[in-house]
Amino acid sequence: NAGVTQTPKFRVLKTGQSMTLLCAQDMNHEYMYWYRQDPGMGLRLIHYSVGEGTTAKGEVPDGYNVSRLKKQNFLLGLESAAPSQTSVYFCASSGRGNYSPLHFGNGTRLTVT
Amino acid sequence: AQSVTQPDIHITVSEGASLELRCNYSYGATPYLFWYVQSPGQGLQLLLKYFSGDTLVQGIKGFEAEFKRSQSSFNLRKPSVHWSDAAEYFCAVSDYKLSFGAGTTVTVRA
C-alpha cells in the first residue's frame, strides 16, 4: 500500500523561483491537506481540499497556491519562492468527518536560498 | 477557534520508566482529539483518538490517553518506554481540519 506519496523529497530553490509539490493518495480519500512544519511551531495548515475541484485556505496560505483537479492528487505551488518558505512540507489525506484520522506522506524538505 | 498547547518542549526519560506528555486544548464544543507520533525523517503516524465515550483510550504501541473535560486536557501516557519511543509527539484537535500543538520531543536514555 503506497498510502500518501509526496514528490520530490528534497529541493533547493533560489529566491524568486517557482516549483510545484505533488501529493498523491491511493485511499480514495475525499479530504487532502498541505501543512508546513517549522521547529517549535508544530504543523500549520496551508491549504486544504474537501473534494475534487475544491480548495480552501488554511492558517498560513500566503505565497502558496493549490489545485485538486483529480481526487487522488493535490498540488502545492510556490510562484515566487522566499527564504521564509524554507520548511518541511507534509501532505495528508483523510476520509470525511472530524473523526477520520489523517494519513501523512513522508514530507518534502524545501530550502530557499 | 480551536487550539492546542503542549507545555513541554522536550522530555528525557530512562528506558523502562513511565512517560506522560501533557496536552491542553481549547475548543467550544465536544472536541475530537488525537495524538500523533513522528519519527525522524518520517511523516506523522496516528497513535490514538478520542471523540466520546470512555475517557481512557488505548492506542498503538502501548500508549493510552485520558480525556479530562474539567481540565481541558488529553494527556498521553505509556507505563514503560522503549528506546524506539524516542520521537516527536503531537497533540491535535479537529474541527474537520486539524490544529496541532507545537510538539514534544522525547529522548530515551539507556
Interface residues (C-beta under 8 A of the other chain):
Chain A: V4 Y31 Y33 Y35 G40 M41 G42 L43 R44 L45 Y48 V50 G58 E59 F90 A92 G97 N98 Y99 P101 L102 F104 G105 N106 G107
Chain B: V4 Q6 I9 Y32 F34 Y36 G41 Q42 G43 L44 Q45 L46 K49 F51 F90 S94 D95 Y96 K97 L98 S99 F100 G101 A102 G103
